[in-house]
Amino acid sequence: MGQAGMAEAAVRYLRSARATAAEPVEALPRPELRCVRGDERAPLDQREFRRVLGTFATGVTVVTAPATGTESSPAGFACQSFTSLSLDPPLVAFMVARTSTTWPRIARAGVFCVNILAADQAGLCRAFAASGTDKFAGVRYDAAPVSGSPRLADTAAWIDCTIHAVHPGGDHVIVVGRATALGPLEQNPPRSPLLFHRGHFTHLQP
Protein backbone atom coordinates (compact mmCIF):
# COMPACT_ATOMS: atom_id res chain seq x y z
CA MET A 1 0.00 0.00 0.00
CA GLY A 2 1.38 3.40 -1.03
CA GLN A 3 1.30 6.65 0.91
CA ALA A 4 -1.98 7.71 -0.79
CA GLY A 5 -3.63 4.41 0.16
CA MET A 6 -2.50 4.70 3.76
CA ALA A 7 -3.77 8.30 3.90
CA GLU A 8 -7.17 7.22 2.60
CA ALA A 9 -7.30 4.41 5.18
CA ALA A 10 -6.45 6.89 7.93
CA VAL A 11 -9.27 9.21 6.83
CA ARG A 12 -11.72 6.29 6.80
CA TYR A 13 -10.59 5.34 10.29
CA LEU A 14 -11.10 8.86 11.63
CA ARG A 15 -14.55 9.05 10.06
CA SER A 16 -15.48 5.69 11.55
CA ALA A 17 -14.38 6.87 14.99
CA ARG A 18 -17.02 9.62 14.75
CA ALA A 19 -19.67 7.19 13.54
CA THR A 20 -22.23 5.49 15.72
CA ALA A 21 -21.25 2.50 17.85
CA ALA A 22 -23.32 0.24 15.58
CA GLU A 23 -21.05 0.89 12.61
CA PRO A 24 -17.89 -1.24 12.27
CA VAL A 25 -14.56 0.45 12.86
CA GLU A 26 -11.96 -0.24 10.18
CA ALA A 27 -8.50 -0.92 11.53
CA LEU A 28 -5.54 0.94 10.13
CA PRO A 29 -3.35 -1.18 7.82
CA ARG A 30 -0.10 -2.52 9.16
CA PRO A 31 2.99 -0.95 7.54
CA GLU A 32 4.89 -3.06 5.06
CA LEU A 33 8.06 -4.55 6.57
CA ARG A 34 11.05 -5.26 4.38
CA CYS A 35 14.83 -5.37 4.49
CA VAL A 36 16.87 -2.28 3.66
CA ARG A 37 18.53 -2.61 0.27
CA GLY A 38 22.22 -1.95 -0.19
CA ASP A 39 21.55 1.16 -2.29
CA GLU A 40 19.42 2.62 0.53
CA ARG A 41 22.14 2.58 3.16
CA ALA A 42 23.19 5.99 4.49
CA PRO A 43 26.64 7.06 3.22
CA LEU A 44 28.24 6.99 6.68
CA ASP A 45 31.81 6.05 7.43
CA GLN A 46 31.78 3.41 10.17
CA ARG A 47 34.80 4.96 11.91
CA GLU A 48 33.10 8.37 11.98
CA PHE A 49 29.87 6.78 13.21
CA ARG A 50 31.77 5.13 16.07
CA ARG A 51 33.66 8.34 16.88
CA VAL A 52 30.54 10.49 17.07
CA LEU A 53 28.54 7.94 19.07
CA GLY A 54 31.52 7.69 21.43
CA THR A 55 30.67 11.17 22.72
CA PHE A 56 27.67 9.61 24.46
CA ALA A 57 28.86 8.47 27.89
CA THR A 58 27.51 5.10 28.99
CA GLY A 59 27.58 2.95 32.06
CA VAL A 60 29.49 -0.33 31.96
CA THR A 61 28.02 -3.70 32.83
CA VAL A 62 28.85 -7.38 32.78
CA VAL A 63 25.98 -9.61 31.67
CA THR A 64 26.20 -13.13 33.11
CA ALA A 65 24.24 -16.38 32.87
CA PRO A 66 24.49 -19.74 34.64
CA ALA A 67 26.07 -22.80 33.04
CA THR A 68 23.60 -25.10 31.29
CA GLY A 69 23.78 -28.65 30.01
CA THR A 70 27.34 -29.91 29.77
CA GLU A 71 28.90 -26.46 30.27
CA SER A 72 31.43 -26.42 33.08
CA SER A 73 31.43 -22.68 33.76
CA PRO A 74 28.97 -19.77 33.62
CA ALA A 75 28.83 -17.29 30.75
CA GLY A 76 29.50 -13.57 30.78
CA PHE A 77 30.56 -10.62 28.65
CA ALA A 78 31.24 -6.91 29.09
CA CYS A 79 28.37 -4.76 27.81
CA GLN A 80 28.02 -0.99 27.40
CA SER A 81 24.77 -1.09 25.44
CA PHE A 82 22.48 -1.63 28.41
CA THR A 83 19.39 0.45 29.16
CA SER A 84 16.20 0.52 31.20
CA LEU A 85 13.15 0.03 28.99
CA SER A 86 9.85 -0.16 30.88
CA LEU A 87 8.54 0.41 34.38
CA ASP A 88 5.36 -1.66 34.01
CA PRO A 89 6.26 -4.39 33.38
CA PRO A 90 9.84 -3.93 34.63
CA LEU A 91 11.94 -4.39 31.49
CA VAL A 92 15.57 -3.74 30.63
CA ALA A 93 17.46 -4.31 27.38
CA PHE A 94 20.96 -4.90 26.14
CA MET A 95 22.47 -5.27 22.68
CA VAL A 96 24.98 -7.95 21.73
CA ALA A 97 26.84 -8.60 18.48
CA ARG A 98 25.52 -11.42 16.32
CA THR A 99 29.08 -12.78 16.22
CA SER A 100 29.23 -13.12 20.01
CA THR A 101 30.05 -16.63 21.22
CA THR A 102 28.62 -15.82 24.67
CA TRP A 103 25.16 -14.79 23.53
CA PRO A 104 24.09 -18.32 22.43
CA ARG A 105 24.92 -19.57 25.95
CA ILE A 106 22.81 -16.81 27.53
CA ALA A 107 19.98 -17.61 25.10
CA ARG A 108 20.09 -21.29 26.08
CA ALA A 109 19.96 -20.37 29.76
CA GLY A 110 16.95 -18.11 29.19
CA VAL A 111 18.03 -15.91 32.10
CA PHE A 112 20.77 -13.41 32.89
CA CYS A 113 22.05 -10.98 35.49
CA VAL A 114 23.21 -7.47 34.66
CA ASN A 115 26.09 -6.44 36.93
CA ILE A 116 26.57 -2.64 36.92
CA LEU A 117 30.27 -2.09 37.47
CA ALA A 118 31.67 0.31 40.04
CA ALA A 119 34.23 3.02 39.28
CA ASP A 120 37.22 0.89 40.33
CA GLN A 121 36.24 -2.19 38.27
CA ALA A 122 37.71 -1.29 34.88
CA GLY A 123 40.02 -4.29 35.13
CA LEU A 124 37.03 -6.57 35.63
CA CYS A 125 35.43 -5.11 32.52
CA ARG A 126 38.58 -5.78 30.48
CA ALA A 127 38.65 -9.38 31.69
CA PHE A 128 35.10 -9.99 30.55
CA ALA A 129 35.73 -8.23 27.24
CA ALA A 130 38.46 -10.75 26.35
CA SER A 131 37.72 -13.90 24.37
CA GLY A 132 39.20 -17.35 24.66
CA THR A 133 39.93 -17.04 28.39
CA ASP A 134 38.36 -18.20 31.63
CA LYS A 135 36.60 -14.94 32.44
CA PHE A 136 35.57 -16.08 35.91
CA ALA A 137 39.06 -17.09 37.06
CA GLY A 138 39.72 -15.35 40.37
CA VAL A 139 36.41 -13.46 40.24
CA ARG A 140 34.26 -13.47 43.38
CA TYR A 141 30.53 -13.95 42.84
CA ASP A 142 27.45 -15.61 44.25
CA ALA A 143 24.18 -16.75 42.66
CA ALA A 144 21.50 -14.18 41.84
CA PRO A 145 18.37 -15.06 43.85
CA VAL A 146 16.00 -16.05 41.01
CA SER A 147 18.04 -17.04 37.95
CA GLY A 148 21.16 -18.35 39.66
CA SER A 149 23.27 -16.24 37.30
CA PRO A 150 26.61 -15.03 38.66
CA ARG A 151 26.20 -11.88 40.74
CA LEU A 152 29.64 -10.31 40.81
CA ALA A 153 31.06 -9.04 44.09
CA ASP A 154 31.43 -5.33 44.88
CA THR A 155 29.43 -4.02 41.91
CA ALA A 156 27.38 -0.84 42.08
CA ALA A 157 24.11 -2.73 41.48
CA TRP A 158 22.61 -5.84 39.86
CA ILE A 159 19.42 -6.81 38.01
CA ASP A 160 18.32 -10.44 37.81
CA CYS A 161 16.28 -11.14 34.65
CA THR A 162 14.51 -13.65 32.46
CA ILE A 163 14.63 -13.22 28.69
CA HIS A 164 11.38 -11.51 27.65
CA ALA A 165 11.96 -10.97 23.91
CA VAL A 166 14.71 -10.91 21.29
CA HIS A 167 14.70 -8.61 18.24
CA PRO A 168 17.06 -8.19 15.26
CA GLY A 169 19.10 -4.99 15.24
CA GLY A 170 21.42 -4.85 12.25
CA ASP A 171 24.68 -6.57 13.15
CA HIS A 172 23.46 -6.85 16.75
CA VAL A 173 20.63 -8.57 18.60
CA ILE A 174 18.35 -6.59 20.95
CA VAL A 175 17.63 -8.64 24.07
CA VAL A 176 14.77 -7.56 26.33
CA GLY A 177 14.79 -8.91 29.88
CA ARG A 178 12.11 -8.86 32.56
CA ALA A 179 13.53 -8.00 35.97
CA THR A 180 12.76 -10.57 38.66
CA ALA A 181 15.02 -9.23 41.43
CA LEU A 182 17.44 -6.36 41.80
CA GLY A 183 19.29 -4.13 44.17
CA PRO A 184 22.58 -2.59 45.14
CA LEU A 185 24.83 -4.72 47.27
CA GLU A 186 25.13 -3.75 50.91
CA GLN A 187 27.33 -0.66 50.63
CA ASN A 188 27.62 2.45 52.71
CA PRO A 189 28.04 4.83 51.00
CA PRO A 190 26.78 3.48 47.61
CA ARG A 191 29.51 2.84 45.04
CA SER A 192 29.99 5.24 42.12
CA PRO A 193 29.48 3.62 38.67
CA LEU A 194 32.12 3.02 36.02
CA LEU A 195 31.59 5.08 32.83
CA PHE A 196 32.90 4.79 29.27
CA HIS A 197 33.42 7.91 27.15
CA ARG A 198 35.39 8.54 23.93
CA GLY A 199 37.09 5.17 24.12
CA HIS A 200 38.22 5.49 27.75
CA PHE A 201 36.97 4.54 31.19
CA THR A 202 36.04 7.38 33.50
CA HIS A 203 33.86 8.00 36.55
CA LEU A 204 31.73 10.66 38.17
CA GLN A 205 33.68 13.39 39.87
CA PRO A 206 32.85 13.83 43.59
Secondary structure, DSSP 8 states (H G I E B T S, - for coil): --HHHHHHHHHHHHHHHHS-TTS--------------GGGS----HHHHHHHHTTS-EE-EEEEE---TT-SS-EEEEES-EEEEETTTTEEEEEEETT-SSHHHHHHHTEEEEEE-BTT-HHHHHHHH-SSS-TTTT--EEE-TTT--EEETT-SEEEEEEEEEEEEETTEEEEEEEEEEEE--S-SS---BEEEETTEEEE---
